[in-house]
């Protein structure tokens, strides 16, 4: 059983492979992100929060390279095997950071805000974000509480900065630090 997962019984199996994560979490979050874009019908707000990225792509490319260098150092320190699967895992973490930020920090709050107000929209969106992790990854409720609080923090960062790319990169780092390798990753022999 994964270190973040709650106990299970009966026919319910743990999320114990990269494919399980892709199927249960990646597919669910990707569909949810696409659905929120479609339901919003006019995602023009996206261009405003991507303005700095559009004006300064080299700044974000350098930030991404620095982040990847940091990840490499962490992996070496943890003695995790460096292989193509690890590279795919890091690409997956970037993908999930993008789709979750689009869905839960941008589009869903925009959809909810007219009927609930901004604060309630942010809280509901992040509650759903945390709840989906409980079911898709079988996380313990305590980890979901931290996901909720982290999501609220990311929402605040987006509100203060107006920079979705910055929020995605912060999410990417936090997700990597939480799960630096795919389920079942091997450590190098010392």
N, C-alpha and C positions, 0 to 999 in steps of 0.2 A: 504494500500500500504506500502511496506517495506521502511525503512528509506533511503536506497540507491537507490531505484528505481525511474526511471523517470516517468512522467505522462503517462497515457495510455488512449486510447479512443476506442470506438466501441467494437468489439468482443475480443480485446486483454486483457487478464486478468493479474493481477500482479502475481509475484512469491510469493505466500503467505503461502505455507506449506513446510514442510521438503520434502515431496514427490515431489513437484514441483521442488525443488532445486536438488534432486537426479536425476530426469528425465531430466531436462533441462541442468543443469550444470555438475553434476557428470558423467552422461552417455556421454555427448558430450566430456568432457575432457578425460575421460577414453578411448573412441574410438580414439580420436586424438592421445593420447600417444601410444596406441597400433599400430596405423597406422604409426607413425614416427619410431617406432622400426622396424616395418616390412619393411618400405621403405628404412631405413638405411642399412638393410640386414646384417650388421656386427656390432652389438653393443658392440664390444670388448672394446671400450673406457670406457664403464661403469665400468669395473673392475678396471681401474686405479683410477677413482674418488671415488671408494668405498673401496680403499685399507686401509685407516685408520680405517674405520668401521670394516673391516674384521680382522684387527690386534688388535683392542681395542673395542670389542663389549660392554664390561662392562662400559666403559666410556660413551658411547651413551645411554645405559640403564639407568645409573644414571642421565644423562642430561634429558632424557625423564621423569623420575620420578620427577625431580625438576620442569620441565615445567608443568607437571600435577598438582603438588602441588600449583604452582603459579596460574594455571587456577582455581583450587578449591577456592583459596583465592579471586580471582576476582569475581567469581560467588557468593560467600557469601557476598562480599561487595556490589554487585549490587542487592542483594536479589533476585536472580533468583532461580527458583525451581530446586532442584537437584533430578533428576529422571532418569530412564533408557533412556528416549528419549534424555536427555541432554548428557548422556554417548555416545549414538549413534551419536549425533551431533559432539562431539569431535572426535570420531573415523572417521567420515566423513571428518572432517577438516584435519586429518592426511592423509587420503587417497587422498584428493584433492591436498594437498601439495606435496605428492609423485608424482602423475601423472603429475601435472603441471610442476614440476621441471624436471622430465624426458623429457617431451615433449618440453617445451619452453626454458629451460636453457641448456639442454644437446643435445638431438637428433636433433631437428629442426635446431639449429645453426650449428651443425656438417654437416647436409645435405646441408645447404645453403652456408656455408663458401667457398667451392671450386669455386663457380661461382660468389660470391659477395664480398668475403673478410670477415674477422671476425667482424669488426664493423658494417657493413651493415647487416650481418646475425643476429647479436644480436639485432639491432634495429628493423628489420623486424619481428623477432620472438616475441619480446615484444610488438610490435604494434598489431600483431595477437592475442597475449595473452590478451591485453586490449580490443581489439575489440570483442573478443568472450564473454567477461564479459558484454559488452554493450547489446549483443543480448540474451545470455543465461539467465542472471540474471536481465536484463532490467535496468542496472545501469545507472545513470546519467553520462554524458560525463566527468564531472569533476572527478568523482570517477575512471573512466577509465584512465584518465591522471595520477592519482596517482598510479594506477595499472601498467601502462607503466613504470613510473619512478621507482617504487619499483622493477619491473622485471629487469630493467637495473641494479639497485643496486645488486640484487641477482645474475645476470650474472657476475657482477664485483667480487662479493664475491666468486663465483665458480672459476673464472679465477685466483684470488689471492690465494685462499686456496687449490684448487684442491680437495675439500672435499664436495661431493654431499650431504652426510648425514647432515653436518653442515648447508648447504643451505636449505635443507628440514625442519630442525628444526626451522630455522629463519622464513621461510615461514609459518610454522605451528603457531608460536607465533603471527606473524603479522595478519594472517587470523583470529585467535581466538580473538585478540583484536579488529578487525574490526567487527566481527559478533560472539560475545560470546555465543549466543544461536540461536537455530533454529527459523524460522519464527513462530510467534504465541506463543512463550514461555511465561509462566506465572511467575509473581513475587510472592514471598512468602508474606503472610500477615504480616504486622508489628505489 
